[in-house]
Structure formats: structure tokens, C-alpha cells
Amino acid sequence: MNLHLTLGPLMALIAGILILVMPRLLNFIVAIYLIIIGLVGLFGSHLL
């Protein structure tokens, strides 16, 4: 069986599990996500 995971879905899975375990972490996860999306939008996808 061949299984490849990309970074986006894997990070979403980890973030979802962390939010279930520690709901106060939601603010930090959303903030980090928005910062990363903003940086990628400003500088292009070659940043990551």
C-alpha cells in the first residue's frame, strides 16, 4: 500500500486533535495559521 501525506492535511489533523485535547489552544492555532497564510500571500508560495 502506497501512502503519501501532504503537509496541509497532516497539520490540520494534528491541530484538530490538539484543539480537542486543549480547547484554549484554538486561539494560537488560528493566529499561526493566519500569519502563515498572510506571509504566503505576500511573498508567494516559494517562501515555504
Jmol script that loads the backbone (N, CA, C; Angstrom):
load data "model"
ATOM      1  N   MET A   1       0.853  -1.174   0.000  1.00  0.00           N
ATOM      2  CA  MET A   1       0.000   0.000   0.000  1.00  0.00           C
ATOM      3  C   MET A   1       0.900   1.238   0.000  1.00  0.00           C
ATOM      4  N   ASN A   2       0.602   2.156  -0.910  1.00  0.00           N
ATOM      5  CA  ASN A   2       1.371   3.386  -1.023  1.00  0.00           C
ATOM      6  C   ASN A   2       0.586   4.525  -0.380  1.00  0.00           C
ATOM      7  N   LEU A   3       1.204   5.204   0.580  1.00  0.00           N
ATOM      8  CA  LEU A   3       0.523   6.271   1.315  1.00  0.00           C
ATOM      9  C   LEU A   3       1.410   7.502   1.325  1.00  0.00           C
ATOM     10  N   HIS A   4       0.921   8.605   0.745  1.00  0.00           N
ATOM     11  CA  HIS A   4       1.669   9.839   0.893  1.00  0.00           C
ATOM     12  C   HIS A   4       0.800  10.892   1.556  1.00  0.00           C
ATOM     13  N   LEU A   5       1.402  11.553   2.517  1.00  0.00           N
ATOM     14  CA  LEU A   5       0.722  12.604   3.258  1.00  0.00           C
ATOM     15  C   LEU A   5       1.331  13.945   2.864  1.00  0.00           C
ATOM     16  N   THR A   6       0.475  14.897   2.605  1.00  0.00           N
ATOM     17  CA  THR A   6       0.975  16.238   2.356  1.00  0.00           C
ATOM     18  C   THR A   6       0.931  17.023   3.659  1.00  0.00           C
ATOM     19  N   LEU A   7       1.596  18.131   3.666  1.00  0.00           N
ATOM     20  CA  LEU A   7       1.747  18.896   4.907  1.00  0.00           C
ATOM     21  C   LEU A   7       0.426  19.497   5.388  1.00  0.00           C
ATOM     22  N   GLY A   8      -0.400  19.996   4.493  1.00  0.00           N
ATOM     23  CA  GLY A   8      -1.651  20.653   4.878  1.00  0.00           C
ATOM     24  C   GLY A   8      -2.603  19.762   5.656  1.00  0.00           C
ATOM     25  N   PRO A   9      -3.004  18.626   5.078  1.00  0.00           N
ATOM     26  CA  PRO A   9      -3.920  17.744   5.812  1.00  0.00           C
ATOM     27  C   PRO A   9      -3.325  17.182   7.097  1.00  0.00           C
ATOM     28  N   LEU A  10      -2.038  16.915   7.089  1.00  0.00           N
ATOM     29  CA  LEU A  10      -1.395  16.404   8.297  1.00  0.00           C
ATOM     30  C   LEU A  10      -1.417  17.446   9.412  1.00  0.00           C
ATOM     31  N   MET A  11      -1.122  18.695   9.072  1.00  0.00           N
ATOM     32  CA  MET A  11      -1.169  19.768  10.067  1.00  0.00           C
ATOM     33  C   MET A  11      -2.592  19.999  10.560  1.00  0.00           C
ATOM     34  N   ALA A  12      -3.568  19.886   9.665  1.00  0.00           N
ATOM     35  CA  ALA A  12      -4.961  20.058  10.064  1.00  0.00           C
ATOM     36  C   ALA A  12      -5.381  18.961  11.042  1.00  0.00           C
ATOM     37  N   LEU A  13      -4.931  17.729  10.791  1.00  0.00           N
ATOM     38  CA  LEU A  13      -5.251  16.624  11.685  1.00  0.00           C
ATOM     39  C   LEU A  13      -4.638  16.835  13.061  1.00  0.00           C
ATOM     40  N   ILE A  14      -3.376  17.217  13.097  1.00  0.00           N
ATOM     41  CA  ILE A  14      -2.702  17.468  14.379  1.00  0.00           C
ATOM     42  C   ILE A  14      -3.364  18.630  15.118  1.00  0.00           C
ATOM     43  N   ALA A  15      -3.687  19.699  14.387  1.00  0.00           N
ATOM     44  CA  ALA A  15      -4.336  20.854  15.016  1.00  0.00           C
ATOM     45  C   ALA A  15      -5.701  20.468  15.571  1.00  0.00           C
ATOM     46  N   GLY A  16      -6.458  19.672  14.831  1.00  0.00           N
ATOM     47  CA  GLY A  16      -7.776  19.240  15.306  1.00  0.00           C
ATOM     48  C   GLY A  16      -7.684  18.421  16.582  1.00  0.00           C
ATOM     49  N   ILE A  17      -6.723  17.526  16.633  1.00  0.00           N
ATOM     50  CA  ILE A  17      -6.548  16.701  17.839  1.00  0.00           C
ATOM     51  C   ILE A  17      -6.136  17.575  19.020  1.00  0.00           C
ATOM     52  N   LEU A  18      -5.209  18.515  18.780  1.00  0.00           N
ATOM     53  CA  LEU A  18      -4.781  19.398  19.870  1.00  0.00           C
ATOM     54  C   LEU A  18      -5.927  20.271  20.374  1.00  0.00           C
ATOM     55  N   ILE A  19      -6.782  20.741  19.464  1.00  0.00           N
ATOM     56  CA  ILE A  19      -7.914  21.567  19.875  1.00  0.00           C
ATOM     57  C   ILE A  19      -8.898  20.749  20.702  1.00  0.00           C
ATOM     58  N   LEU A  20      -9.097  19.483  20.337  1.00  0.00           N
ATOM     59  CA  LEU A  20      -9.981  18.630  21.135  1.00  0.00           C
ATOM     60  C   LEU A  20      -9.420  18.407  22.533  1.00  0.00           C
ATOM     61  N   VAL A  21      -8.101  18.235  22.621  1.00  0.00           N
ATOM     62  CA  VAL A  21      -7.481  17.955  23.919  1.00  0.00           C
ATOM     63  C   VAL A  21      -7.400  19.226  24.767  1.00  0.00           C
ATOM     64  N   MET A  22      -6.989  20.335  24.136  1.00  0.00           N
ATOM     65  CA  MET A  22      -6.815  21.592  24.863  1.00  0.00           C
ATOM     66  C   MET A  22      -7.508  22.706  24.090  1.00  0.00           C
ATOM     67  N   PRO A  23      -8.780  22.978  24.346  1.00  0.00           N
ATOM     68  CA  PRO A  23      -9.540  23.956  23.561  1.00  0.00           C
ATOM     69  C   PRO A  23      -8.970  25.375  23.602  1.00  0.00           C
ATOM     70  N   ARG A  24      -8.238  25.733  24.647  1.00  0.00           N
ATOM     71  CA  ARG A  24      -7.671  27.079  24.712  1.00  0.00           C
ATOM     72  C   ARG A  24      -6.582  27.281  23.672  1.00  0.00           C
ATOM     73  N   LEU A  25      -6.095  26.201  23.079  1.00  0.00           N
ATOM     74  CA  LEU A  25      -5.061  26.273  22.059  1.00  0.00           C
ATOM     75  C   LEU A  25      -5.606  26.808  20.734  1.00  0.00           C
ATOM     76  N   LEU A  26      -6.919  26.859  20.600  1.00  0.00           N
ATOM     77  CA  LEU A  26      -7.543  27.279  19.341  1.00  0.00           C
ATOM     78  C   LEU A  26      -7.087  28.670  18.913  1.00  0.00           C
ATOM     79  N   ASN A  27      -7.010  29.614  19.845  1.00  0.00           N
ATOM     80  CA  ASN A  27      -6.590  30.972  19.502  1.00  0.00           C
ATOM     81  C   ASN A  27      -5.199  30.991  18.887  1.00  0.00           C
ATOM     82  N   PHE A  28      -4.285  30.250  19.476  1.00  0.00           N
ATOM     83  CA  PHE A  28      -2.914  30.233  18.971  1.00  0.00           C
ATOM     84  C   PHE A  28      -2.826  29.562  17.609  1.00  0.00           C
ATOM     85  N   ILE A  29      -3.552  28.465  17.430  1.00  0.00           N
ATOM     86  CA  ILE A  29      -3.508  27.745  16.157  1.00  0.00           C
ATOM     87  C   ILE A  29      -4.079  28.605  15.038  1.00  0.00           C
ATOM     88  N   VAL A  30      -5.185  29.281  15.304  1.00  0.00           N
ATOM     89  CA  VAL A  30      -5.784  30.151  14.288  1.00  0.00           C
ATOM     90  C   VAL A  30      -4.858  31.320  13.974  1.00  0.00           C
ATOM     91  N   ALA A  31      -4.251  31.902  14.986  1.00  0.00           N
ATOM     92  CA  ALA A  31      -3.339  33.020  14.766  1.00  0.00           C
ATOM     93  C   ALA A  31      -2.134  32.597  13.926  1.00  0.00           C
ATOM     94  N   ILE A  32      -1.534  31.474  14.243  1.00  0.00           N
ATOM     95  CA  ILE A  32      -0.392  30.987  13.479  1.00  0.00           C
ATOM     96  C   ILE A  32      -0.801  30.680  12.040  1.00  0.00           C
ATOM     97  N   TYR A  33      -1.970  30.077  11.861  1.00  0.00           N
ATOM     98  CA  TYR A  33      -2.459  29.773  10.520  1.00  0.00           C
ATOM     99  C   TYR A  33      -2.641  31.049   9.696  1.00  0.00           C
ATOM    100  N   LEU A  34      -3.247  32.060  10.297  1.00  0.00           N
ATOM    101  CA  LEU A  34      -3.469  33.310   9.575  1.00  0.00           C
ATOM    102  C   LEU A  34      -2.160  34.008   9.227  1.00  0.00           C
ATOM    103  N   ILE A  35      -1.193  33.960  10.124  1.00  0.00           N
ATOM    104  CA  ILE A  35       0.110  34.558   9.842  1.00  0.00           C
ATOM    105  C   ILE A  35       0.790  33.837   8.687  1.00  0.00           C
ATOM    106  N   ILE A  36       0.757  32.524   8.688  1.00  0.00           N
ATOM    107  CA  ILE A  36       1.383  31.759   7.609  1.00  0.00           C
ATOM    108  C   ILE A  36       0.701  32.025   6.285  1.00  0.00           C
ATOM    109  N   ILE A  37      -0.637  32.035   6.261  1.00  0.00           N
ATOM    110  CA  ILE A  37      -1.376  32.304   5.031  1.00  0.00           C
ATOM    111  C   ILE A  37      -1.070  33.719   4.531  1.00  0.00           C
ATOM    112  N   GLY A  38      -0.976  34.670   5.438  1.00  0.00           N
ATOM    113  CA  GLY A  38      -0.651  36.037   5.056  1.00  0.00           C
ATOM    114  C   GLY A  38       0.740  36.151   4.461  1.00  0.00           C
ATOM    115  N   LEU A  39       1.726  35.475   5.068  1.00  0.00           N
ATOM    116  CA  LEU A  39       3.081  35.513   4.540  1.00  0.00           C
ATOM    117  C   LEU A  39       3.170  34.862   3.165  1.00  0.00           C
ATOM    118  N   VAL A  40       2.485  33.751   3.006  1.00  0.00           N
ATOM    119  CA  VAL A  40       2.476  33.073   1.699  1.00  0.00           C
ATOM    120  C   VAL A  40       1.801  33.969   0.658  1.00  0.00           C
ATOM    121  N   GLY A  41       0.747  34.650   1.052  1.00  0.00           N
ATOM    122  CA  GLY A  41       0.063  35.547   0.127  1.00  0.00           C
ATOM    123  C   GLY A  41       0.910  36.736  -0.266  1.00  0.00           C
ATOM    124  N   LEU A  42       1.690  37.264   0.668  1.00  0.00           N
ATOM    125  CA  LEU A  42       2.531  38.422   0.377  1.00  0.00           C
ATOM    126  C   LEU A  42       3.780  38.067  -0.440  1.00  0.00           C
ATOM    127  N   PHE A  43       4.420  36.986  -0.067  1.00  0.00           N
ATOM    128  CA  PHE A  43       5.707  36.661  -0.678  1.00  0.00           C
ATOM    129  C   PHE A  43       5.631  35.539  -1.710  1.00  0.00           C
ATOM    130  N   GLY A  44       4.490  34.935  -1.870  1.00  0.00           N
ATOM    131  CA  GLY A  44       4.345  33.871  -2.852  1.00  0.00           C
ATOM    132  C   GLY A  44       4.629  32.507  -2.247  1.00  0.00           C
ATOM    133  N   SER A  45       4.323  31.483  -2.990  1.00  0.00           N
ATOM    134  CA  SER A  45       4.451  30.117  -2.477  1.00  0.00           C
ATOM    135  C   SER A  45       5.899  29.644  -2.415  1.00  0.00           C
ATOM    136  N   HIS A  46       6.849  30.372  -3.006  1.00  0.00           N
ATOM    137  CA  HIS A  46       8.242  29.949  -2.934  1.00  0.00           C
ATOM    138  C   HIS A  46       8.834  30.149  -1.539  1.00  0.00           C
ATOM    139  N   LEU A  47       8.070  30.818  -0.648  1.00  0.00           N
ATOM    140  CA  LEU A  47       8.536  31.018   0.726  1.00  0.00           C
ATOM    141  C   LEU A  47       8.587  29.703   1.486  1.00  0.00           C
ATOM    142  N   LEU A  48       7.616  28.829   1.268  1.00  0.00           N
ATOM    143  CA  LEU A  48       7.567  27.558   2.009  1.00  0.00           C
ATOM    144  C   LEU A  48       8.217  26.468   1.234  1.00  0.00           C
TER     145      LEU A  48
END
end "model"
wireframe off; spacefill off
backbone 0.3
color backbone group
